[in-house]
């Protein structure tokens, strides 16, 4: 990994096949294409499609005012990237560039519990597995570093170029997560978790008052802005854990802070039926008159275009209308929703109502830090929704990959900045390599995707979605900088 | 891989932690244990639990009449298996022996389509994706070899030590699959697919008559018995594709053949609602009076203790009673049932009715050849069943791993032969290694399972179930013979 190399990368040109979402239900395949990335900004400054690049490269260098000798060229059409060290696959191997994944909901602090949830559901899961682990990171900075470093390293290796992280209640541990994202070069929203409601939060893991919740949040906002003043890579996010763990005072203050400072907001909504009952009980006025769980956030000024709501499994028609009106985004977390038996979110239903949706791994309610796994499970969960009778609920390969990239970018306020290969966007990308099968059925293992050579590009992408993993993600770049490399 | 080495392995002793199912809901952890495996039979001849093996090994060698110098020792407690070539993980790494997985339902011929299914459901999926691929293998032996070799190699690498395979209609291609299983050392049932019903099977891919269906099946049975007379590794299975693709004459003849020769039977039942309607329409008499889809097989003598029925998603109470009465087994295929929107099988409901259940990958209705993935999805799908209101439907980590091993063994008629580490059973096993996380959050990658060092064994197994893959399966043995090794 070269993320620690802080000098700006040179101007770069990437040549080969590029695949990205053109629309929700359409992947575009750009073959024999060259994408020119400006060094210090990481911005895509030119895209030459279906080009004879031997001739066109020089022309474009010329028009960009680049000196050819100083440009770094990654050409998938003439050589294996990575040189001699890599084995030769069989005849069918395929390589392409794909936009980096966006994880719209992940608790970095819960990473060590990935896969551990027993038969619990939300509230029991929080108390049994989650609060003790999160509290432990505040008490032990070395443990926090170990956990966060591993989490960021892992998500990068899975192709996550941008993530909306929850840290913990602790200020220092939250600030550390900001530092680690910058250190490793991952784009991120980072939020200190606010929770000050004594009726639901354990005494050993909460803010002592709404005032303290606000002050600590402000400290973390200041730290993130000090470390990345332009917010080009890491930005702070106002993060009330969820309505039941916050007092009205805290939520009102956080809503005002977010509005005043133009900050992103992230929280949870309508994940589990018991939780929804609890919200109705704790906030009878704010949730009354059909305003529901979402209405509680709205009452405290927390529902805006910059708000990411995780789950939204059991939203009512009225709540969906409210989200749409406010422009609030939904982070769909299928691995988590299935694992802790929250329900099957109706993504098609949300999309049909004009709500923007991205994918979240929701580690560790979700068992996997991989957005590709979240996309796979989004496909499967949509089929469980369809089994209920609505065949239109099924999400296609194209659709879940849209949610994993452009959809997620929109949730994080990065629309037009990342999520596709277009001039003006920044180079957040992954190089995907799928293994070929030799004539004898042998061939190098580059993960579990086996390309026989007769597949269409559509089919290869489907194979990647369903059997791919981090082994297929050979290189990852954020803002033009190489941040992960599979050796 | 040393499967090609046909000389019997030496006597072996395996020392370390062994984990296996003691009962449906209970994993047993045997630490500091030694398992003694007889060379030529691959049988476990002694298990010394919680032993001081430095002293006890010699005693046991003595009582077994083994010469210590000729015994191969795999000791996980003193050294890394595999020697110098392997990197050191962090502090938390864990290694243990686990029984090999049993895949109770997999179409080897469909392996190249793993992950490719679009938005189709069963009947459309068969016509669009499946029949053309299967037919192609009969026409091209080199292609058949390439596909089968890859499939067997892949399933071995995922820890599948025994599989119930469907080949194709073609005799030569089916026989080839038998040969490849023997060549690579995988335990298998192999069935030629019978399909002779002109109303539902394409003219370019079917048996021409019931008579031909029977004759071709007999050819394949004879081949398998010639190649493995004792059936110690590979046995033939009578395989009517499913009721709608077979004439009554063919099913009756196949049922008689299976009964006469004591052969295993494998087919599909009650996968998809459209299919169930079709069966009712095609077999009004046999399915009438509440006997249903299962009743059709019963009418033709195909429902017995040696019968493996894939899916069983929508069985009625009466059908479940019939299965129980006949002792027929169910192969639960969660990946497939979700992917092609068949439904969510009620595994708890089946188990409560006294029906034996194993797991099937059902490649390529299922997208993955990994039984670990099937176990993971069995857990998640059971939670979707629970969302319908029956909280008891949830399957635990212990339960899905039971289904993946002992449950599957029972389905394949291998109860008491494989599935656990008990004296008298054969050594079908995998060595699992989980990666440790270093103090700095770095550490070698042995797949996606990160062990921090504070986890309980239960938690490590849960982490393996939810984030493990073939990278964690470092070695695989069948009948004492090493058949896969991760380098």
Interface residues (C-beta under 8 A of the other chain):
Chain A: X111 X112 X114 X115 X116 X117 X118 X119 X142 X145 X146 X147 X148 X149 X150 X153 X154 X157 X338 X339 X340 X341 X343 X344 X367 X368 X369 X370 X377 X379 X380 X383 X384 X386 X387 X394 X396 X397 X437 X438 X439 X440 X441 X442 X445 X448 X449 X450 X452 X454 X455 X459 X462 X463 X464 X465 X466 X467 X469 X470
Chain B: X111 X112 X114 X115 X116 X117 X118 X119 X142 X145 X146 X147 X148 X149 X150 X153 X154 X157 X338 X339 X340 X341 X343 X344 X367 X368 X369 X370 X377 X379 X380 X383 X384 X386 X387 X394 X396 X397 X437 X438 X439 X440 X441 X442 X445 X448 X449 X450 X452 X454 X455 X459 X462 X463 X464 X465 X466 X467 X469 X470
